[in-house]
Amino acid sequence: MHLIHCVPFTPEIESFRQLIFETLTRGLGDLLDVLRPMVLELPEAYNICGDDVDEGSKERGPSLAS
């Protein structure tokens, strides 16, 4: 609702919001990084861009494993 009504978050809530976003995106990236070594594939329904998993992970930057 804050975003819809252009009401700023308090500094504490904003830091939690950023932490949650970063944790979710990094976790998803780490999941994509381990698909190939574990001989798993992302179902075609989730590959909406048609990109290879390796190509996307290189553009994303370093992962926790690095």
N, C-alpha and C positions, 0 to 999 in steps of 0.2 A: 504494500500500500504506500510505503514511503516513496518508491520510485514513480508510482502512478501520479501521486499528488505533488511531486517535486519537493518533498520534505526531507531535509538531510538527516542522515543517521547520526547518532551520538558517536563520538570517537571510539568508545569501547565497542559498540555494536558494529561499527564499520570495520574495526580490526578483526572481529570474529567473522564477519561476512567475507572479508578477504582471505582469511585463514581457511575457511570452509571451501571457498572456490579453489584456492591453490591446492588443497589436499585432494579434492575430487579430481581435478585435472591431472595432477601428478600421478595419482593412483590409476587413472585410466591409461595414462601414457606408459606406466610401468607394466600394466596388464598387456598392452599391445607389444611391449618390448619382449615379453617372455613367451608370446604365442609360438613363434617359430622354434626356439630352442626346445620347447616342450612338445613339438610336433602337433600343435593344435592350429586350427584355422578359424578365422572369424567368419561366421555365416555370411553368405553373399548379401542377405537382406540388410546387414549393418554396414556394408561397404558401399555407401551411397556415392562416393566420389570416384570410385574405381581405382583408387590408389593402392599400391602395395603397402603392406604394414611397415616394412623396413624404410621405405621412402618417407612416410609420414613421421616416423620416430626420429629420423635424422634432422628433419626441419624443426622439430619441437625443441631440440636442445638436449642438454645432459639430463640423465635420469638419476635416481637415487643410487643405482648400482654403479654409476661411473666413479 
